[in-house]
Amino acid sequence: MASFKTPLLLLLSSLFLHTTLAMIVCDVLPMEMCAFSIASSGKRCLLETYLARGGSVEYQCRTSDVVVQGMAGYVENNECVAACGVDRNSVGISSDALLEPQFTNKLCSSACFQKCPNIVDLYFNLAAGEGAFLPALCELQRTNPQRSMIELLSSGSFLGGLGATYAPAPSPQ
């Protein structure tokens, strides 16, 4: 019986070791896993477009310069994508979605805000870049949705459509 347990234990431990050493590299992630993922380096992955040789627009996953503290090597799960109302086909990183009441309602829902720290962290930082505090915006969204959008618009930096943090342009090939 002991001779059977040893090979099984070795097999299981090697599988565990292999999964713990797996590296997430944005540039090799498939398109459907790219957005809302974090590379093993701790940098956010983002979906970009580029102009292919035939003139068609193609998508590629790239590593951004945005570093996430304490979440390296993370691929967002489908439950959080659905609960937070985000789209895996999002190109770039932008705070524009915060202006949409339906999106903000989902982002601020307990299913997202309490259980999806990666997405909440991303939009917390995007809101902060616009001069807004996401928890306060969520509280306003719950109590007075119209006022929350007015507050966000009147923050100053959102006026004139300056909400994009990163908007990649197609690169010539």
C-alpha positions as CSV (number, residue, x, y, z in Angstrom):
1,M,0.0,0.0,0.0
2,A,2.9,2.4,0.8
3,S,4.5,1.7,-2.6
4,F,1.3,2.9,-4.3
5,K,1.0,6.1,-2.2
6,T,4.5,7.4,-2.9
7,P,4.2,7.6,-6.8
8,L,0.7,9.2,-6.3
9,L,2.1,11.7,-3.9
10,L,4.9,12.6,-6.2
11,L,2.5,13.0,-9.2
12,L,0.2,15.2,-7.2
13,S,3.0,17.3,-5.8
14,S,4.5,17.8,-9.3
15,L,1.2,19.0,-10.6
16,F,0.9,21.4,-7.7
17,L,4.4,22.7,-8.3
18,H,3.7,23.1,-12.0
19,T,0.5,25.2,-11.4
20,T,2.2,27.4,-8.8
21,L,5.1,28.2,-11.2
22,A,2.9,29.0,-14.1
23,M,3.6,32.5,-15.4
24,I,1.0,34.8,-16.8
25,V,2.4,36.8,-19.6
26,C,0.0,39.3,-21.2
27,D,1.5,39.1,-24.7
28,V,0.6,35.4,-25.0
29,L,-2.9,35.4,-23.4
30,P,-5.7,34.7,-25.7
31,M,-7.9,37.7,-26.6
32,E,-10.9,36.3,-24.5
33,M,-8.7,36.3,-21.3
34,C,-6.8,39.5,-21.8
35,A,-8.9,42.3,-20.4
36,F,-9.0,42.4,-16.6
37,S,-6.0,40.1,-16.2
38,I,-2.8,40.9,-14.3
39,A,0.5,39.5,-15.5
40,S,2.9,37.7,-13.1
41,S,4.9,40.9,-13.1
42,G,2.0,42.7,-11.4
43,K,1.2,44.8,-14.5
44,R,-2.3,45.0,-16.0
45,C,-3.0,43.3,-19.3
46,L,-4.9,45.3,-21.9
47,L,-6.4,44.6,-25.2
48,E,-5.1,46.7,-28.1
49,T,-5.9,47.0,-31.7
50,Y,-3.5,47.2,-34.6
51,L,-3.7,47.4,-38.3
52,A,-2.7,44.1,-39.9
53,R,-1.0,43.8,-43.3
54,G,-4.2,43.3,-45.2
55,G,-5.6,46.5,-43.8
56,S,-7.9,44.7,-41.3
57,V,-7.9,45.6,-37.6
58,E,-6.6,42.9,-35.3
59,Y,-6.5,42.5,-31.6
60,Q,-3.6,41.7,-29.4
61,C,-3.0,41.5,-25.7
62,R,-0.3,43.7,-24.3
63,T,1.3,44.5,-20.9
64,S,0.4,48.0,-19.6
65,D,2.6,50.2,-17.4
66,V,-0.1,50.0,-14.7
67,V,1.1,48.0,-11.7
68,V,-1.4,46.4,-9.3
69,Q,-0.3,45.8,-5.8
70,G,-0.8,42.3,-4.3
71,M,-2.6,40.7,-7.3
72,A,0.2,39.4,-9.6
73,G,-0.7,36.5,-11.9
74,Y,-4.5,36.9,-11.9
75,V,-7.0,36.2,-14.6
76,E,-10.5,37.6,-13.8
77,N,-13.2,35.0,-13.5
78,N,-16.4,35.1,-15.6
79,E,-18.6,35.5,-12.5
80,C,-16.9,38.9,-11.7
81,V,-17.0,39.9,-15.4
82,A,-20.8,39.4,-15.4
83,A,-21.4,40.8,-11.9
84,C,-19.5,44.0,-12.5
85,G,-20.9,44.5,-16.0
86,V,-17.5,44.7,-17.7
87,D,-16.7,43.5,-21.2
88,R,-13.8,41.2,-21.9
89,N,-13.5,42.8,-25.4
90,S,-12.8,46.2,-23.9
91,V,-9.9,47.9,-25.7
92,G,-7.5,49.9,-23.5
93,I,-8.3,51.2,-20.1
94,S,-10.8,54.0,-19.7
95,S,-12.9,55.7,-17.0
96,D,-15.7,56.5,-19.5
97,A,-17.9,53.6,-18.3
98,L,-18.2,55.4,-14.9
99,L,-20.5,57.9,-16.7
100,E,-23.0,55.1,-17.6
101,P,-25.5,54.7,-14.8
102,Q,-26.2,51.0,-15.7
103,F,-22.5,50.2,-15.4
104,T,-22.0,52.1,-12.2
105,N,-25.0,50.3,-10.7
106,K,-23.4,46.9,-11.5
107,L,-20.0,48.0,-10.4
108,C,-21.4,49.2,-7.1
109,S,-23.5,46.2,-6.5
110,S,-22.5,43.9,-3.6
111,A,-21.9,41.0,-6.0
112,C,-19.2,43.1,-7.6
113,F,-17.9,45.5,-5.0
114,Q,-17.6,42.9,-2.2
115,K,-16.4,40.0,-4.3
116,C,-14.3,41.3,-7.2
117,P,-11.3,43.2,-5.9
118,N,-9.5,43.3,-9.2
119,I,-12.2,45.1,-11.1
120,V,-13.0,47.3,-8.1
121,D,-9.3,48.2,-7.8
122,L,-9.1,49.2,-11.5
123,Y,-12.2,51.4,-11.4
124,F,-11.3,52.8,-7.9
125,N,-8.0,54.1,-9.4
126,L,-9.7,55.3,-12.6
127,A,-12.3,57.2,-10.5
128,A,-9.5,58.7,-8.4
129,G,-7.8,59.9,-11.5
130,E,-10.9,61.8,-12.3
131,G,-11.1,63.3,-8.8
132,A,-13.8,61.0,-7.6
133,F,-13.8,58.6,-4.6
134,L,-15.5,55.3,-5.8
135,P,-17.1,54.3,-2.5
136,A,-18.7,57.8,-2.3
137,L,-19.8,57.6,-5.9
138,C,-21.3,54.1,-5.1
139,E,-23.1,55.5,-2.1
140,L,-24.5,58.4,-4.3
141,Q,-25.5,55.8,-6.9
142,R,-27.5,53.9,-4.4
143,T,-29.3,56.9,-2.9
144,N,-29.5,59.3,-5.8
145,P,-28.3,57.9,-9.2
146,Q,-28.8,61.2,-11.1
147,R,-26.8,63.2,-8.6
148,S,-23.9,60.7,-8.8
149,M,-23.5,61.4,-12.5
150,I,-23.7,65.1,-11.9
151,E,-21.0,64.9,-9.2
152,L,-18.8,62.9,-11.6
153,L,-19.3,65.3,-14.5
154,S,-18.7,68.3,-12.3
155,S,-15.4,67.0,-10.9
156,G,-13.8,69.1,-13.6
157,S,-11.4,66.6,-15.2
158,F,-14.3,64.6,-16.8
159,L,-15.5,67.6,-18.8
160,G,-14.6,67.5,-22.4
161,G,-14.3,63.7,-22.6
162,L,-10.9,63.6,-20.9
163,G,-11.7,60.3,-19.2
164,A,-9.5,58.0,-21.2
165,T,-6.4,56.9,-19.3
166,Y,-5.1,54.9,-22.2
167,A,-6.5,54.9,-25.7
168,P,-4.2,53.0,-28.1
169,A,-4.1,54.0,-31.7
170,P,-3.6,51.4,-34.4
171,S,0.1,51.0,-35.2
172,P,1.2,50.9,-38.8
173,Q,2.7,47.7,-40.0
